[in-house]
Amino acid sequence: MKKRLVIGISGASGVIYGIRMLELLRESSREIHLIISEAGRKNIEIETGYRVKDVLAMAYRTYDNQDVGAALASGSFLTEAMVIIPCTVKTLSGIANSYTTNLMVRAADVHLKEGRKLVLVVRETPLHKGHLRLMTMAADMGAHILPPIPSFYHMPRTIDDIISQTVGKIFDYLGIEHDLFARWGEDIQEKRSRSNVVTQI
């Protein structure tokens, strides 16, 4: 089976997480299949200096989110995993309730029904009980819930360090080797000794 990875960028704030993941995977051996929702496209223009067409060009193949007849809508199209980064609560709700009104939610549903890995980088705060209930429902069906919550023990010095740490956590789950952040108990003490971070907690 070809190593196919499906990336979904929905309309939550934080589309840079998805773009960063695409950049890091561009040189990998994996086929990247990309869906960007309509709101995701708008947020790329609002939140970043990237053009939508340049983000689309990072993938092996791209899909219209309304094309529910695309290859990704079928379990017979073999993939190893799907990551929705960032994932809106609306998209989370569609997945949790199997309400497949677009290709992104349908592709996620396919990954759940086929027992494949599905990572949802849910980007919302604060969370009310309805949000938490949806995450529990999705997790009970097999989704891996990975909100973009940064760690600081590795002494991030830039926004990119924080973004890369979240992407690195996703790569860990997917079994993709990387050196995006210092690991606790390995090279973290060396990194701490070299850090010139002036912020104190």
C-alpha positions as CSV (number, residue, x, y, z in Angstrom):
1,M,0.0,0.0,0.0
2,K,1.2,3.5,-0.8
3,K,1.8,5.6,2.3
4,R,-1.1,8.0,1.9
5,L,-1.9,10.6,4.5
6,V,-5.0,12.7,4.4
7,I,-4.8,16.2,5.8
8,G,-7.9,18.4,6.4
9,I,-7.7,22.1,7.2
10,S,-11.0,23.4,8.5
11,G,-12.0,26.9,9.4
12,A,-10.8,27.2,13.0
13,S,-8.2,29.7,13.9
14,G,-4.8,28.2,13.7
15,V,-4.6,27.2,10.0
16,I,-0.8,27.7,10.3
17,Y,-0.7,24.3,12.2
18,G,-1.9,22.6,9.0
19,I,0.3,24.6,6.8
20,R,3.4,23.8,8.9
21,M,2.5,20.1,8.8
22,L,2.3,20.2,5.0
23,E,5.6,21.9,4.8
24,L,7.3,19.3,7.0
25,L,5.7,16.4,5.0
26,R,6.5,17.9,1.6
27,E,9.9,16.1,1.4
28,S,8.6,12.8,2.8
29,S,7.8,9.6,0.9
30,R,4.1,9.9,1.7
31,E,1.3,10.9,-0.7
32,I,-0.4,13.9,0.9
33,H,-4.1,14.2,0.0
34,L,-5.5,17.6,1.1
35,I,-9.0,18.9,1.8
36,I,-9.4,22.6,2.7
37,S,-12.8,23.7,3.8
38,E,-14.3,27.0,2.5
39,A,-13.8,28.7,5.9
40,G,-10.3,27.2,6.0
41,R,-9.4,28.9,2.7
42,K,-10.7,32.2,4.2
43,N,-8.6,31.8,7.3
44,I,-5.4,31.1,5.3
45,E,-5.9,34.6,3.8
46,I,-6.8,36.2,7.1
47,E,-4.3,34.7,9.4
48,T,-1.2,34.0,7.3
49,G,0.9,35.4,4.5
50,Y,0.3,32.3,2.3
51,R,-1.9,32.1,-0.7
52,V,-4.4,29.3,-0.9
53,K,-3.0,28.1,-4.2
54,D,0.5,27.8,-2.7
55,V,-0.8,25.7,0.2
56,L,-2.7,23.5,-2.2
57,A,0.5,23.0,-4.2
58,M,2.2,21.4,-1.2
59,A,0.0,18.3,-1.5
60,Y,0.2,15.4,-3.9
61,R,-3.6,15.7,-4.6
62,T,-6.3,18.1,-3.5
63,Y,-10.1,17.8,-3.3
64,D,-13.1,20.0,-3.3
65,N,-14.7,19.7,0.1
66,Q,-18.2,19.4,-1.5
67,D,-17.1,16.5,-3.7
68,V,-18.6,13.6,-1.6
69,G,-18.0,11.3,-4.5
70,A,-14.2,11.7,-4.4
71,A,-11.9,8.7,-3.7
72,L,-11.5,9.7,-0.1
73,A,-15.2,9.0,0.5
74,S,-14.6,5.3,0.1
75,G,-13.0,2.8,2.4
76,S,-11.6,1.0,-0.6
77,F,-9.2,3.9,-1.2
78,L,-6.4,2.9,1.1
79,T,-4.8,5.4,3.4
80,E,-2.7,5.1,6.6
81,A,-4.2,8.0,8.6
82,M,-6.1,11.3,8.5
83,V,-5.3,14.5,10.4
84,I,-7.7,17.4,10.7
85,I,-5.6,20.4,11.7
86,P,-7.1,22.6,12.9
87,C,-10.5,21.0,13.6
88,T,-13.5,23.2,14.2
89,V,-16.2,22.3,16.6
90,K,-18.6,22.1,13.7
91,T,-16.4,19.5,12.0
92,L,-16.0,17.7,15.3
93,S,-19.7,17.6,15.7
94,G,-20.2,16.2,12.2
95,I,-17.7,13.4,12.9
96,A,-19.0,12.6,16.4
97,N,-22.6,12.3,15.0
98,S,-21.7,10.6,11.7
99,Y,-23.3,13.5,9.9
100,T,-21.3,13.5,6.7
101,T,-22.4,16.6,4.8
102,N,-19.0,17.2,3.2
103,L,-15.9,15.3,2.1
104,M,-13.8,16.2,5.1
105,V,-16.3,14.7,7.6
106,R,-17.0,11.8,5.3
107,A,-13.3,11.0,4.9
108,A,-12.9,11.1,8.7
109,D,-15.9,8.8,9.1
110,V,-14.3,6.4,6.6
111,H,-11.1,6.3,8.8
112,L,-13.2,5.5,11.8
113,K,-15.2,2.8,10.2
114,E,-12.1,1.2,8.7
115,G,-10.2,1.3,12.0
116,R,-7.6,3.7,10.7
117,K,-5.9,6.5,12.6
118,L,-7.8,9.8,12.8
119,V,-6.3,12.8,14.6
120,L,-8.5,15.8,15.5
121,V,-6.6,19.0,16.4
122,V,-9.6,20.6,18.0
123,R,-9.1,24.4,18.3
124,E,-11.5,26.1,20.6
125,T,-11.4,27.7,24.0
126,P,-13.0,27.8,26.5
127,L,-14.9,24.6,26.2
128,H,-18.4,24.0,27.4
129,K,-19.9,20.6,28.2
130,G,-21.3,20.2,24.6
131,H,-17.8,20.5,23.2
132,L,-16.4,18.1,25.8
133,R,-19.2,15.6,25.1
134,L,-18.4,15.7,21.3
135,M,-14.8,15.0,22.0
136,T,-15.7,12.1,24.2
137,M,-18.0,10.7,21.5
138,A,-15.3,11.0,18.8
139,A,-12.7,9.4,21.1
140,D,-15.1,6.6,21.9
141,M,-15.3,5.9,18.2
142,G,-11.5,5.8,17.8
143,A,-10.5,9.3,17.1
144,H,-7.3,10.7,18.7
145,I,-8.0,14.1,20.2
146,L,-5.0,16.3,20.2
147,P,-5.7,20.0,20.9
148,P,-2.8,22.4,20.1
149,I,-1.8,22.9,23.7
150,P,1.9,23.9,23.9
151,S,4.5,22.5,26.3
152,F,7.2,24.8,27.7
153,Y,9.8,22.4,29.2
154,H,11.6,22.3,25.9
155,M,12.1,26.1,26.1
156,P,10.4,27.3,22.9
157,R,11.8,30.6,21.7
158,T,9.6,31.4,18.7
159,I,6.0,30.8,17.6
160,D,7.3,28.3,15.1
161,D,8.8,26.3,18.0
162,I,5.3,26.1,19.6
163,I,3.7,25.2,16.3
164,S,6.3,22.5,15.6
165,Q,5.9,20.9,19.0
166,T,2.2,20.2,18.3
167,V,3.0,18.9,14.9
168,G,5.7,16.7,16.4
169,K,3.2,15.2,18.8
170,I,1.1,14.3,15.8
171,F,4.1,12.7,14.1
172,D,4.8,10.7,17.2
173,Y,1.3,9.2,17.1
174,L,1.6,8.5,13.4
175,G,5.1,6.9,13.7
176,I,6.8,9.6,11.7
177,E,10.4,10.3,12.8
178,H,11.3,13.9,13.5
179,D,13.4,16.2,15.6
180,L,10.9,19.0,16.1
181,F,11.3,19.4,19.8
182,A,13.6,18.3,22.6
183,R,12.3,15.3,24.5
184,W,12.1,15.1,28.3
185,G,14.8,12.8,29.7
186,E,16.9,12.9,26.5
187,D,18.3,16.2,25.3
188,I,16.1,18.5,27.3
189,Q,18.7,19.4,29.9
190,E,21.2,20.4,27.2
191,K,18.6,22.5,25.5
192,R,17.7,24.2,28.8
193,S,21.3,25.0,29.5
194,R,21.7,26.6,26.1
195,S,18.4,28.6,26.2
196,N,18.5,32.3,26.5
197,V,14.8,32.6,27.2
198,V,14.2,35.6,29.4
199,T,10.5,34.9,30.2
200,Q,10.2,33.6,33.8
201,I,7.2,31.8,35.2
